[in-house]
Amino acid sequence: MKKRVVITGMGVVAPNAYGLDNFEQALKEGRSGIHFIPQLEELKFGCQIAGIPEDFETIRKSYFDREKLLSNNDNIGFASVSAVDAWRDAGFIFSDSDDDLVDWDTGVIAGSGTGGIDTIAQVVHMVNEGRVRRLGSRCVEQVMNSGTSARISGLIGAGNQVTSNSAACSTGNEAIIDALWRIRMGLAKRMVAGGSEGATPYIWAGFDAMRVLCRKFNDNPAAGSRPLSATACGFVPGSGSAMLVLEELETALARGARIYVEVIGGYVNCGGQRMGGSMTAPNPEGVKRCIRGAVADAGIDPAEVDAINGHLTATYADPHEVRNWAEALERTPDNFPYINSTKSLIGHCLGAAGAIESVASVLQIYKGFLHPSINCEDVHPDIEKFAQKIPQKYLEFPQLKIVAKAGFGFGDVNSCIIFKKWENN
């Protein structure tokens, strides 16, 4: 019999808030974390707005001593702070790194879309100038893809699987799903899982060159991220991190842990870049198969899904996504679940998106509310029939029980998680 898995801890560093309490309040308020970024103007970006966690340098210094700060670029820093908060939130304490205690039952899956490219840029510049000896001894751990999970493992003494995944915008979701499966199989008792992404124009430049970033709201940043809107004009780049502690139910109950939700299903697949899918566009059949796979894995009826936290990036794909959900769940506009987009508040945090949005999904179930999708007063005409299911304002929803969280990424990769309100039965 497969193990049941619950979430017992969470930590978040998001563009609109740092810490769970602040993030919950930001969600309820519909508070935007999108700001004008002067550096992007100086670099002649078309999109000059972004979501960047505020005052993070001060936050980071309150967590780590000078030695650890030397190996923390933004990507690893965001991940490390959110992991520390998640571990503490789950009720665990930190042992001294000199005590030789290894937690063989705990692992880490912490991914990113691009990772430490800002550090790589510095390395390239210094190497080209012949200053290799000035690089220092910490650059490798900042640029290796597994730098995030390795750093977190060292912080908590994790001795189970420790790895970093990468699946474009699906990264955070996939980390959580991989952790779910590992615990289910009895290979770990708990996993710290999530995603992070640094705040740097070196990550965003390629998207700006593709002209898929928002260019029309540089003078009104908070209005720039417009998922589901008729005037959506591209996504707003974001950054940050979220980490979640997934735990075997028996272990969580035995130690009297506070349980946020149960993770009852998950599924990942790829559309194969066929049937309309490409490197940058999802195969609709792949999307629908992924959603149905997650629902089947959860063992629920599609009619039981109360709400969807969509991928919804503020591109041409949003109306297609809504229709895919409707077909996959066999729901009409009249009985369609509520659907909202956390990206309307924080932008698209790329490899961190799924993890941050999963925290938003879990908080909504745990506290019984739906946060507003802002900037879509003019719902896209292709999905106007679904408009009544898009919360424009904060909505009390104490009966909220099941939320589906999706992520659809470059490479035609898909992921879907099913979260359920914790009921001790």
N, C-alpha and C positions, 0 to 999 in steps of 0.2 A: 504494500500500500504506500502510495506516495505521501511524503511529509507535507503537512500544511504549513504555509509560510505567512508571516505577518511582518508589519513594519513597526519597529519599536523606537526608532530614532531618526531625526532629520536635521540637516543643517543647510543653510542657503546664503549665498552671496549673490544678490541680483541687482540689476540696474536701478530698480525702484526701492530697494530696501535690503538691509543686512540683518540677518537673524529672523527666527520664525515668527515671533510676535510682531515685529515691524512689517514683515512680509505679509502676514495675514491682514494687518490693518491696511497696507497698501492695496492689497487685492480688493478688500471691501470698499475702499474709497475710489477704486478705479484710478489709482495714482500712476501717472506715467513716469518712467525713468529715462525718457529720451531727451537728449540735450544737444544743443549746437556745439560742435567740436572745432575750435579755431584751427587746430592742426590740419584737419581735413580741408579746410578752406585754403590754408597755406600750400598744401600739396596738390591743389587744383582738382580735388575730387568733385564729381558731380553731386554725390550725396555727402552732405556736410553735417549730418546728425547721426547719433549713435547712442546705444545704451551701455553705459559704463558704470560699474559700482562706484559710488562716491566715497571719497576720503579713505580709500582702501589702504593706502600706505600707513596711515595711523592705526587702522584696524590690525594690519599684519604685524606691526611692531608690538602690539599688545599681546600677541600670541607666541612669538618666537624670539629667541635670543639672536645675537648677531651672527653666531655660527650657522644657525639654520637659515637665517635670512639670505646668506650668501648663495644658497642654492635654490632660492625661490624667485623665479620670474612670475609674471602675472598669472600665467596658466597654472603653475604649480601652487602659487600662493592662494589663488581662489579655491582650488581643490583642497588644499591642506586646511584652511580655515573652516570650510564647510564640513570637512571630515571630522575635525576636532569637535565641532559643535554637535554633529550627529552622534558621535560616540558618547559624549557627555549626556546628550538628550536621551540616549537609550539607557542611561543609568550606570555606565561604566566609568572607571577611573583610569588614569594614565599611570603606568608603572615607570620607574626610572629605567632609562635605556641601559644602565650598567648592571641591572639585577639579573640578567640572563634568563628572564622569563619569556617564553614564546607561547603565544596562544595558537595552538595547532588546529583549533576548531574554527578559527575566523580567517576569512580571506578578503581580498579587495579586487574589485573590477572597476577601474576609474579611467574613462576614456576621454578623448578630445578629437575634434575634427582635424585641426591643424597643429595644435600644440605650441611649442616654444619657438615659433618662427621669428619672433622679435629677437630672441637670443641668437638664432641662426644668422640673422641679418648682421648682427654685430660681429659674429665669428667670421663670416665671409669678408666683411670690411677689414678686420684686423689681419686676417691671413693675407689678403691681397696687398696690404701695406707692409707685409713682412714682420708683423708684430706677434708671431705665434707664441713667443715666450710670455707675452703679457696677457694671454687668455686666462690664466689661472687654472686651478685644479677643479673648478666646479662647473665648467661649461658643458661637459659631457652629460652630466645628470640632468641638466636643464633642457637639452635638446633631444635626448633620447625619448622615443614615444612612450616608453614605460616609466618616465620620470614621475608622473603623478601617482601612479599606484605604488611605486617603490617608496616614495616619500611618505605616503600614508601608512604603508606597512611598517616603516621605521618608527612612526609616531605611536602606533598602537601595538606593535610587536606581533603583527599578524603572521601566522605560519602556515596557513592554508594556501590555496591558489591566489597568486598576486599577479595581476596582468592589466594591461591597458588595451581597450578595444578602440576601433575607429571605423565608423560607418556613416560618415557625413552627418546630416541632420538627425539621423536615427541613432546616433551613438549613445546618448544618455538612456534612451529606452532599452536599447539592446543590452547595455550593462546590467540594468535591473532585471531583465528577462533571463540573462545568463546566470545571474545570481540566484534567481528563483529556481531555475532548473537544477543548479548545483545542490541547493539545500534539499529540494524535493528528492533527489537521488540519494540523500544521506551522505554526501561527500563533504559537507560542511554544516556546522550548526548555525553559523551566521556569516553574512557577507556585508561589507561596506561597498555600496555600488552607486555610480552616478557618472556625471560628466562635467567637464570644465572647458573653457575657452578663454584665451587671453584677449586683452583689449589693445589691438594694434592695427594701424593702417596696412601693415604688411599682409594681414589676413584678409582684410576687406578690399584691397586694391583689385584683385581679380574679379570680384563680383561687381565692383564699380565699372570696370572695363567691359563687362558683359551687359551693362546697363540694366541689371535686375534690381538695383538698389533705388530707394525712393529719392527723387531729385527735386520734387515740387514743393517741399515743405521745409526748406532750410531756414525760412524765417518764422516758422511755427512748428518747432520740433515735436511738441506733445501731440500734434495732429497728424504726424507723419506715418505712424504705424497703423494701417487701415485694413486689417483683414475683414473679409466679407463685404466690403464697401464697393460701390460703383465707381468711386474715385480713387480706389487703391492704385498705386503706381510703382510698386516694388517694395521689397522688404527693407526694414531698417536694421543695420547690423547691431548685434548686441554681444555681451560678454558676461562672464561670471561663472558660477558653479553651484551645484547642489549635490549632496551625498545623502544616501538613505541607508539605514541599518535594516537589512532583511534578516529575519531570524526564524528558526524552526519553532513552531507553535509550542511544542512541549517544553522546550528550553525557556521560552519567554514566560510561560505560565509558572514554571518551577521557580523562577527567580522573582516572580511578582512584578514583571515589567508592565509598564503602561503600553497598551497596544493602540496604534492609530487606526489601522485598517488591515484587512487580510488581502493578500495578492492571490487572486484565484485563477488567473489565466494570463497567458502571454504567447505571442507568436511572432516569428520573423520570416520574411521571405524576400524574393527579388523578382521583379517583373521580366528579367532577362533582356531588357531593352528591346522588346518586341511589342507588337500590337499597339503601337502608338507610344510606347515607352522609349526613353532614350537616356543618355547620361544625365540629362537635366529635367526630364519629364517622366512622371510615373505611368507605368502600364496600368490602366484602370482595372483590368482583370486581376493583376497582382495585388492591388490595393484591397479589392473586395475579398479576395482569397485570404489575405492577411487578417482582415477584420473578422471574417467568419471563423478562421482558425483559432483566433484568440477567444472568441465566444464559445466555440466548441471545447477548447481546452479548459475553460472556466466551468463548463457543465451547466450553462444557463441558457434560457430561451432569449433570443434577440429582443423580445418585447420587454425584458427585465432591465435593459440598459436605461437608466434615468437621465444620464447626461453624458456629453462627449466633450473632452478637452481636445480640440482638433489640432492638426499640424498648422493649417491656416496661416500662410505667410504674407498675405496681402499682395499676391501675384494673380495672374490669370487662372492659376490652378484652384483657387478657393471654391468657385462654383462647382467645378468638377469633383472636388473632394466631398462637398455636401451631398451631391447626387450619388457618389459612390457609397457613402455611409447609408443613404436611404435604401439603395438597392441591396447592400450587404446585410442590413438589419431587417429588410422587408418592412420598412416603415414609410408611411405617407406623411405629407406636411401636417396632417391633422393629428397624427399620433407620434410624430418624430420626437426624439429626446431633445432636451435643451442642448445647445451647443455654444461654447464660448472659446475665445482665443486669448491665452495669456500673452501671446506675442503683441497684442494691441497695447499692452502696458510696458513691455520690456524690450520689444524688438525681437529679432531672431538671433538667439545666442548660439546658433550653430551646434557644435558638439555638446554644449551644455544645455541646449534647449529642452530636450526630453526630460532631463533630470529636474531642472527648475520647474518645468510645467507639471511633472509628476508630483512634486512637493505641493504645488498649487492644487492639484486634483485631490491629493490626500487631505489637505487642510479643509477643502470644501466639504468632503464627506464627514470628516471628524467634527467639524464645527457646524455643519448643516446650513450651507449657503452656496450661492453661485455668484462669482464676481462678474462685473459687467464686461462685455466686449465694447471697448470705446471706439469712437471714430467710425462707426458704421451706421449712422443715422440714415444714410442713403444706401440701404442694402442693395447689393448687386441685383439688377433686374432678373437675372437668370435663376435666382434663388429667392425671389420676393415672396413666394408662397410659404417659405420657411421662416419668414421674418419674426413671427410671433414666438419662435423658439430660440431666438437670440437675445439673451438678457442685455438690455441697454443700461440697466441700473442694478445696483446690489439687490439680490433676491434672497430672502430668507427661505430655506428649503430644508426643514428639519427631517423630512422623510427621505432625503437623498440617500440612496443605498448603494447603487452601482454606477461607477463612472468608467468609461473607456477612454484611454489616453493613447493617441496615435503619433507616429513620426514617419514621415516619408522623405527620403534623402536622395541627394545626387548619387547616380549609379543605379537608380531605379530600385532602391532598397526600402523595405517597409517593416514597420514594427507596430505592435499594438499590445497594450497592457490592460487588464481588467482589474480594477480595485473595488473591493466590497466593504461596506460598513462592518466593523467587528461586532459579531454577536457570539457570545460564549455558548456555542452549541455544537 
